[in-house]
Amino acid sequence: MKTAAVMILLVACMAFGDSNVHVWGDNAYGQCDVPDEQFYGVYSGVYANHVIAMDGDGGLIAWGDNSHGQCNIPSSTGVLGASASKEFSVFITNGAVETCGTGYNPGGESQYPSPFVKVSAGGFHILGLRGNGDVEAWGGNAVGQCDLPIGYTYKEISAGRSHTLAVTVNGYLRGCGYDQFGQASPPTGKYIAVAAGFTHSVAIAEDSTIVAWGNNNYGQVSDAPSSIFKFVAIAAGDNHCIGLRANGMVVAWGRDNEGQCTIPAGLTGVISIAAGRDFSVALTEVVSSIEGACVEEAGVGFGVTSPFGSTAYNSAPEGSYVTVFDMTGRKVGKTQNNVWDSGSAPAGVYVFVLNNGVSSAMAVKL
């Protein structure tokens, strides 16, 4: 019987466990103090002073301002999305919208008649997009921010401080709420994404360029990137904007009093962005846990010692534990008694990490 070839590699050393979430700008509440782990999604909101991130198990972790318990998100898995406001967090679990926070909190909504797929928190209101294209809006409605036009099927939503914007499946923008600077009255055209700030708004047009309108007191409109640049995602804080280009580079403009528009040097490979009140958030590609392993310097005689086949064996010291990752950094299992049953794992490189990063080895399944 022909067995799969296995190649043992020693991994170069670097700081193990560095997070792939990057936060810059206002840090008065510890928003920039990112937990030392890998994440798979990032969320915040126009009026928020905290950050929410999705971990590898599909649950949520939050940090920053927790004066109203807005970071005390209940333990859960399979979360579909989240958003944040000043005194509460909102998230989707099992198709329903749930919230946490003991200050002003509009509460959640049932998954019926159609499960929610997206959620967005404004200053005092919440938007929820259902799978059938309907938008529910609830909470504070003093200036009509919950009165989004009905009769349309929507695909994107964004709650500003006191206004609302949404993109229909045909690409048209609809808005409602506080409109002193025209921020709730979008320009004509077709769009693929939208973000609502305090008194300004920004969108990605059908040709992937940026369009901004509303209050321009900090250059939120006039300093928008040139049409020669193409974008795939946008986010809006209170008075600033952040955009993600297709090449993984980030651009920010508007108010920069806390450095929220000053992109960290060397930030590349960004795959998702978010904006809080006066800070910005970027998620880069997951850094595989192998990059922190230091086999030789750790002085632990550990490695994968036999052909892969349907199982892989390692020589970890007695009493230790080994976690298996694929090359995206996703945890795919743990060894039991130094054996990992790879099941239907496809061909590729797998990483065996000893004791959460003390050392590691890689095995290539051909």
C-alpha positions in Angstrom: 0.0 0.0 0.0 1.3 3.4 -1.0 1.5 5.8 1.9 1.3 9.6 1.7 4.7 11.4 1.9 5.4 13.6 4.8 8.0 16.4 5.0 9.0 17.7 8.4 9.8 21.4 8.6 11.2 23.5 11.4 9.5 26.9 11.6 11.3 30.2 11.9 10.7 32.2 15.1 8.7 35.4 15.5 6.4 36.8 18.2 3.8 34.1 18.7 0.2 35.0 19.0 0.2 38.5 17.6 -3.3 39.5 16.7 -4.5 40.1 13.2 -6.8 42.9 14.4 -5.3 46.5 14.2 -6.9 49.4 16.0 -5.8 53.0 15.9 -7.1 56.4 17.0 -8.8 57.2 20.3 -7.8 54.8 23.1 -9.5 56.5 26.1 -11.4 53.3 26.8 -8.7 50.8 25.7 -10.2 50.3 22.2 -6.7 49.9 20.8 -5.7 47.3 23.4 -6.4 44.3 21.2 -6.5 40.8 22.8 -3.5 38.6 21.8 -5.3 36.2 19.5 -6.5 35.7 16.0 -9.9 36.8 14.8 -12.2 36.3 11.8 -14.4 39.4 11.8 -14.4 42.9 13.2 -17.3 45.2 14.1 -17.9 48.6 15.7 -20.2 51.5 15.1 -20.5 55.2 14.5 -21.2 56.1 18.1 -19.2 53.3 19.7 -16.2 53.3 22.0 -15.6 49.6 21.9 -14.7 46.9 19.4 -16.3 43.5 18.7 -14.4 40.7 17.0 -15.3 37.1 16.0 -13.1 34.4 17.3 -12.2 31.0 15.7 -15.2 29.3 17.3 -17.7 31.7 15.8 -18.3 33.6 19.1 -17.7 37.2 19.9 -15.2 39.0 22.1 -15.4 42.7 22.9 -13.1 45.3 24.4 -13.1 49.0 25.1 -15.7 51.0 27.0 -17.7 48.6 29.2 -19.3 51.1 31.5 -22.7 49.8 30.6 -21.8 46.1 30.1 -21.7 46.6 26.4 -18.7 44.3 26.1 -20.3 41.5 28.2 -21.5 39.6 25.1 -23.0 36.2 26.1 -21.1 33.2 25.1 -22.4 31.8 21.8 -21.2 30.3 18.6 -22.4 30.6 15.0 -22.8 34.4 15.2 -23.6 35.9 11.8 -22.8 39.5 12.4 -22.6 42.3 15.0 -22.5 46.1 15.5 -21.9 48.5 18.4 -23.3 51.7 19.8 -22.3 53.9 22.8 -24.1 51.9 25.4 -25.0 48.6 23.8 -23.8 45.8 21.4 -26.1 44.0 19.0 -25.5 40.7 17.2 -27.2 38.0 15.3 -27.5 34.4 16.7 -29.7 31.7 15.2 -31.3 34.3 12.9 -32.5 36.5 15.8 -31.1 39.9 16.9 -29.8 40.0 20.4 -28.3 42.9 22.5 -26.3 43.5 25.6 -25.7 46.6 27.7 -27.4 48.1 30.7 -27.6 51.7 29.5 -29.8 52.8 26.6 -30.6 49.5 24.8 -33.4 49.2 22.1 -33.5 45.4 22.6 -33.6 42.6 20.1 -35.9 41.1 17.5 -37.2 37.7 16.7 -36.0 35.7 13.7 -39.6 35.5 12.5 -40.9 35.9 9.8 -37.4 35.7 8.2 -34.0 35.3 9.8 -31.8 38.3 10.1 -28.6 38.3 8.0 -27.1 41.8 8.8 -27.4 44.3 11.6 -26.2 47.9 12.2 -26.3 50.1 15.3 -26.8 53.8 15.2 -26.7 56.3 18.0 -30.0 55.2 19.4 -31.5 52.9 16.9 -30.9 49.5 15.3 -31.3 48.2 11.7 -31.8 44.6 10.9 -31.8 43.2 7.4 -33.8 40.0 7.0 -33.0 37.2 4.5 -36.0 38.1 2.4 -34.7 41.7 1.9 -36.9 43.4 4.4 -35.4 45.9 6.8 -36.6 46.2 10.4 -35.7 49.4 12.4 -36.4 50.0 16.0 -35.3 52.1 19.0 -35.0 55.9 19.0 -37.0 57.5 16.2 -37.1 61.2 17.2 -36.0 62.3 13.7 -37.5 59.5 11.7 -34.3 57.4 11.5 -36.5 54.2 11.7 -38.8 55.3 8.9 -37.0 53.7 5.9 -39.1 53.6 2.8 -41.0 50.3 2.5 -41.8 48.4 -0.7 -38.2 47.8 -1.6 -36.0 44.7 -1.3 -32.7 45.7 0.3 -29.2 44.1 0.4 -27.1 46.5 2.5 -27.9 48.7 5.5 -26.1 51.3 7.6 -27.2 53.2 10.7 -25.6 56.6 11.3 -25.8 58.6 14.5 -29.3 59.7 13.7 -30.0 58.7 10.1 -30.3 55.6 8.1 -29.2 54.5 4.6 -29.8 51.2 2.7 -29.0 49.8 -0.7 -31.8 48.1 -2.7 -31.1 44.9 -4.7 -31.1 47.1 -7.8 -28.4 49.3 -6.4 -30.4 52.3 -5.4 -29.9 54.2 -2.2 -32.7 55.1 0.2 -32.4 57.1 3.3 -34.3 58.6 6.2 -33.7 60.5 9.5 -31.8 63.6 10.4 -30.9 65.4 7.2 -29.7 68.9 8.1 -26.6 68.5 5.8 -28.3 66.2 3.2 -26.7 63.1 4.7 -29.9 61.1 4.4 -30.5 62.3 0.8 -28.2 60.2 -1.3 -27.1 61.3 -4.8 -28.6 59.4 -7.7 -26.8 56.5 -9.2 -26.2 52.9 -8.4 -24.2 51.6 -5.4 -22.9 48.4 -3.9 -22.1 49.5 -0.3 -22.9 52.4 2.1 -21.8 53.8 5.4 -23.5 56.4 7.5 -21.6 58.7 9.9 -22.7 61.4 12.3 -23.8 64.0 9.7 -22.0 62.7 6.6 -22.4 59.6 4.4 -20.2 57.6 2.1 -20.8 54.9 -0.5 -19.1 52.7 -3.0 -20.6 53.3 -6.5 -21.2 50.7 -9.1 -17.8 51.3 -10.6 -16.1 50.7 -7.2 -15.3 54.4 -6.6 -16.1 56.4 -3.5 -18.9 58.9 -3.3 -19.4 61.0 -0.2 -22.0 63.6 0.8 -23.3 65.5 3.8 -21.4 67.6 6.3 -17.9 68.5 5.2 -16.6 70.2 8.3 -13.6 67.9 8.6 -13.1 67.0 4.9 -15.3 63.9 5.0 -16.6 64.8 1.6 -14.0 66.9 -0.1 -11.1 64.7 0.9 -12.6 61.4 -0.4 -10.2 59.4 -2.5 -9.9 60.1 -6.2 -12.0 58.1 -8.7 -8.8 56.5 -10.0 -8.9 54.2 -6.9 -11.2 51.3 -6.6 -12.7 50.1 -3.3 -14.3 46.9 -1.9 -15.5 48.1 1.5 -16.1 51.3 3.5 -16.9 52.3 7.1 -17.8 55.6 8.8 -17.1 56.9 12.2 -18.5 60.0 13.8 -16.5 62.4 11.5 -14.2 60.2 9.5 -14.2 57.5 6.9 -12.1 54.4 6.2 -12.0 52.6 2.9 -10.5 49.2 1.8 -9.0 48.8 -1.6 -9.0 45.6 -3.5 -5.2 45.3 -3.0 -5.6 45.1 0.8 -4.5 48.7 1.4 -6.6 51.0 3.6 -7.3 54.7 3.1 -8.9 57.1 5.7 -10.0 60.7 5.6 -11.9 63.2 7.6 -11.3 64.2 11.2 -8.0 63.0 12.5 -7.9 64.5 16.0 -7.2 61.2 17.6 -5.1 59.8 14.8 -8.1 57.8 13.5 -7.1 58.6 9.9 -3.4 58.0 10.4 -2.9 54.5 8.9 -0.3 52.4 10.8 2.9 52.0 8.9 3.2 48.7 7.1 -0.5 47.8 7.3 -1.2 45.6 4.3 -3.2 42.5 3.6 -6.4 43.9 5.1 -9.5 41.9 4.4 -12.1 43.7 6.5 -12.6 47.1 8.2 -14.7 48.9 10.8 -15.0 52.3 12.3 -15.9 53.5 15.8 -16.6 56.9 17.0 -13.0 58.2 16.8 -11.0 55.2 16.0 -10.5 52.8 13.1 -10.2 49.0 12.9 -8.7 46.7 10.3 -8.6 42.9 10.1 -5.7 41.3 8.2 -5.4 37.8 7.0 -5.2 35.2 9.8 -1.6 34.7 10.8 -1.0 31.0 11.0 -0.1 29.8 14.5 3.0 28.1 13.0 4.7 31.5 12.6 5.2 31.7 16.4 6.8 28.4 16.8 10.4 28.1 17.8 11.3 24.4 17.6 15.0 24.6 18.1 15.1 27.4 20.6 12.4 25.8 22.7 14.7 22.8 23.1 11.8 20.4 22.9 12.3 17.3 20.8 9.0 17.4 18.9 7.9 16.6 15.4 5.6 14.6 13.2 7.2 11.2 13.0 5.3 9.0 10.6 3.6 9.0 7.2 0.3 11.0 7.2 -2.2 8.7 5.6 -5.5 9.1 7.4 -3.7 9.6 10.7 -0.7 11.6 11.8 1.5 10.8 14.7 3.7 13.1 16.7 6.4 12.8 19.3 5.2 15.3 21.9 6.4 14.9 25.4 4.2 13.1 27.8 1.7 15.4 29.5 1.7 18.0 26.7 -1.0 18.7 24.2 -0.8 19.4 20.4 -3.3 21.5 18.4 -3.5 21.1 14.6 -4.0 24.0 12.2 -4.3 24.4 8.5 -2.3 27.1 6.7 -5.0 29.7 7.1 -4.5 29.5 10.8 -7.9 27.7 11.3 -7.9 25.1 14.1 -8.8 21.8 12.6 -8.3 19.5 15.6 -6.2 18.2 18.5 -4.1 15.1 18.8 -5.3 12.4 21.2 -2.5 10.3 22.7 -0.1 11.8 20.1 -2.4 10.7 17.2 -4.6 12.9 15.0 -7.2 11.3 12.8 -7.2 13.6 9.8 -10.5 12.2 8.4 -11.3 13.8 5.1 -8.7 16.6 5.4 -7.5 17.6 1.9 -3.9 17.5 0.7 -1.9 20.4 2.0 0.3 21.6 4.8 -0.8 21.0 8.4 0.8 22.5 11.5 1.2 20.8 14.8 1.6 23.3 17.6 2.8 22.1 21.0 1.4 23.7 24.2 -0.1 26.8 22.4 3.1 27.8 20.7 6.1 26.4 22.7 7.2 24.7 19.5 5.8 23.3 16.3 6.3 21.2 13.2 4.7 21.1 9.8 3.6 18.0 7.9 2.8 18.1 4.2 0.0 15.7 3.1 0.6 15.1 -0.7 
